[in-house]
Amino acid sequence: MHPLRTLALTCLLAAPALAADALRVVATTADLGAIAAAVGGDAVEVTTLARAAEDPHFVDAKPSFIRTLNRAQVLIEGGAALEAGWLPPLLDGARNTKLAPGAPGRVVASRDVALRDVPSALDRAMGDIHPYGNPHFLLDPANAKTVAAEIAAALCAVDGARCAGYRSGADGFRAAIDAKLPEWQRTLAPARGTKVVTYHKDYDYFAARFGLDVLGNLEPKPGIPPSPTHLAELVPRMVAAKARLVLVEPFRERQTADFVAGKTEAKVVVLPIMPTGSGPDAYVAMIDEDVRRVAEALR
């Protein structure tokens, strides 16, 4: 065989092997996927199930996800019942013992995070509450560092040969957050104590980290759509407290937020809750964007 043809055939045969060498990681949401990419680097192939502009509570569970989960070596989920409505049936269909509860390849990101809003009692009359606490903890970058360490530990357990690289990735992610956090806090220092209203309880951790005061939610109860009765009570409270912002996720309808803003002095600000980019810098870029939008709205 001609040497060039031999070389070409060798490359074709080697390429799939090199791709297959990457650890197959599935993340339920884009924020978890971005952190996994930062920790794993070139050693991992990260697939995200939920789209960045999709409500993580209600994900379109495509049949193709079953095959993706069947092939996965690691699954990273948010936990705290965030994916309870759509992930379990997919895992049942995938039948992948590597992702079974308690297996080294099953990462529950909320495990080491101090969750807010843990209910003292469960009552369906309270709305669609999460029994283990508020699952939107990754909008606090300090929690993202905790999750990065958890992901690195899981990758090490599954792929010990490259553990040093995973630990280095987690250290690099933590250093990036530590470098940016003072800048983010300086940018939002003038906003401390500002009264805000949110559509859902997505922004509670972000608000707590940067000193915003959440006055209430457009939803009367978690998961319950805004009602005229609730808004009629909320608007006077916003006026009295001089609420300045209404924070809305990109996937929400805008009509209600615009109506409330029109009745008050508040501005509507659409804040991403998931990274829209990919790669190791995507998470930091998301927090950068959220901080910038809040600061500009209050300027």
ChimeraX attribute file (.defattr): number of C-alpha atoms within 10 A of each C-alpha:
attribute: neighborCount
match mode: 1-to-1
recipient: residues
	/A:1	6
	/A:2	6
	/A:3	8
	/A:4	9
	/A:5	10
	/A:6	10
	/A:7	12
	/A:8	11
	/A:9	11
	/A:10	11
	/A:11	11
	/A:12	10
	/A:13	11
	/A:14	12
	/A:15	10
	/A:16	10
	/A:17	10
	/A:18	9
	/A:19	13
	/A:20	12
	/A:21	11
	/A:22	15
	/A:23	19
	/A:24	19
	/A:25	24
	/A:26	26
	/A:27	25
	/A:28	22
	/A:29	24
	/A:30	26
	/A:31	27
	/A:32	26
	/A:33	29
	/A:34	27
	/A:35	30
	/A:36	30
	/A:37	26
	/A:38	26
	/A:39	27
	/A:40	28
	/A:41	19
	/A:42	12
	/A:43	18
	/A:44	22
	/A:45	19
	/A:46	26
	/A:47	22
	/A:48	20
	/A:49	22
	/A:50	23
	/A:51	16
	/A:52	19
	/A:53	16
	/A:54	18
	/A:55	17
	/A:56	22
	/A:57	15
	/A:58	13
	/A:59	17
	/A:60	14
	/A:61	15
	/A:62	11
	/A:63	11
	/A:64	11
	/A:65	21
	/A:66	20
	/A:67	16
	/A:68	17
	/A:69	26
	/A:70	19
	/A:71	16
	/A:72	22
	/A:73	20
	/A:74	25
	/A:75	25
	/A:76	24
	/A:77	21
	/A:78	23
	/A:79	18
	/A:80	21
	/A:81	18
	/A:82	21
	/A:83	19
	/A:84	13
	/A:85	13
	/A:86	16
	/A:87	18
	/A:88	11
	/A:89	12
	/A:90	19
	/A:91	18
	/A:92	13
	/A:93	14
	/A:94	19
	/A:95	15
	/A:96	16
	/A:97	13
	/A:98	19
	/A:99	21
	/A:100	15
	/A:101	11
	/A:102	10
	/A:103	15
	/A:104	19
	/A:105	24
	/A:106	22
	/A:107	26
	/A:108	19
	/A:109	24
	/A:110	25
	/A:111	14
	/A:112	12
	/A:113	15
	/A:114	11
	/A:115	17
	/A:116	14
	/A:117	14
	/A:118	16
	/A:119	14
	/A:120	9
	/A:121	7
	/A:122	12
	/A:123	11
	/A:124	7
	/A:125	8
	/A:126	14
	/A:127	14
	/A:128	12
	/A:129	19
	/A:130	17
	/A:131	16
	/A:132	17
	/A:133	20
	/A:134	23
	/A:135	25
	/A:136	22
	/A:137	25
	/A:138	26
	/A:139	24
	/A:140	18
	/A:141	21
	/A:142	17
	/A:143	18
	/A:144	23
	/A:145	21
	/A:146	18
	/A:147	27
	/A:148	28
	/A:149	22
	/A:150	20
	/A:151	28
	/A:152	24
	/A:153	19
	/A:154	23
	/A:155	30
	/A:156	19
	/A:157	15
	/A:158	18
	/A:159	16
	/A:160	13
	/A:161	11
	/A:162	14
	/A:163	18
	/A:164	11
	/A:165	19
	/A:166	28
	/A:167	20
	/A:168	16
	/A:169	23
	/A:170	26
	/A:171	18
	/A:172	16
	/A:173	24
	/A:174	20
	/A:175	13
	/A:176	14
	/A:177	19
	/A:178	14
	/A:179	11
	/A:180	14
	/A:181	19
	/A:182	11
	/A:183	13
	/A:184	18
	/A:185	16
	/A:186	11
	/A:187	16
	/A:188	19
	/A:189	14
	/A:190	13
	/A:191	18
	/A:192	15
	/A:193	13
	/A:194	18
	/A:195	21
	/A:196	23
	/A:197	26
	/A:198	22
	/A:199	24
	/A:200	22
	/A:201	21
	/A:202	20
	/A:203	24
	/A:204	20
	/A:205	23
	/A:206	20
	/A:207	19
	/A:208	14
	/A:209	15
	/A:210	20
	/A:211	18
	/A:212	22
	/A:213	17
	/A:214	21
	/A:215	15
	/A:216	19
	/A:217	21
	/A:218	25
	/A:219	18
	/A:220	20
	/A:221	17
	/A:222	17
	/A:223	15
	/A:224	13
	/A:225	13
	/A:226	18
	/A:227	12
	/A:228	10
	/A:229	9
	/A:230	15
	/A:231	18
	/A:232	11
	/A:233	10
	/A:234	18
	/A:235	19
	/A:236	13
	/A:237	15
	/A:238	23
	/A:239	14
	/A:240	9
	/A:241	13
	/A:242	15
	/A:243	23
	/A:244	20
	/A:245	25
	/A:246	24
	/A:247	26
	/A:248	23
	/A:249	21
	/A:250	17
	/A:251	13
	/A:252	15
	/A:253	11
	/A:254	14
	/A:255	9
	/A:256	17
	/A:257	23
	/A:258	15
	/A:259	13
	/A:260	21
	/A:261	19
	/A:262	13
	/A:263	12
	/A:264	19
	/A:265	13
	/A:266	24
	/A:267	19
	/A:268	22
	/A:269	19
	/A:270	17
	/A:271	20
	/A:272	20
	/A:273	27
	/A:274	27
	/A:275	24
	/A:276	16
	/A:277	15
	/A:278	17
	/A:279	15
	/A:280	20
	/A:281	16
	/A:282	21
	/A:283	30
	/A:284	20
	/A:285	15
	/A:286	20
	/A:287	25
	/A:288	15
	/A:289	15
	/A:290	18
	/A:291	19
	/A:292	15
	/A:293	16
	/A:294	19
	/A:295	16
	/A:296	11
	/A:297	13
	/A:298	14
	/A:299	8
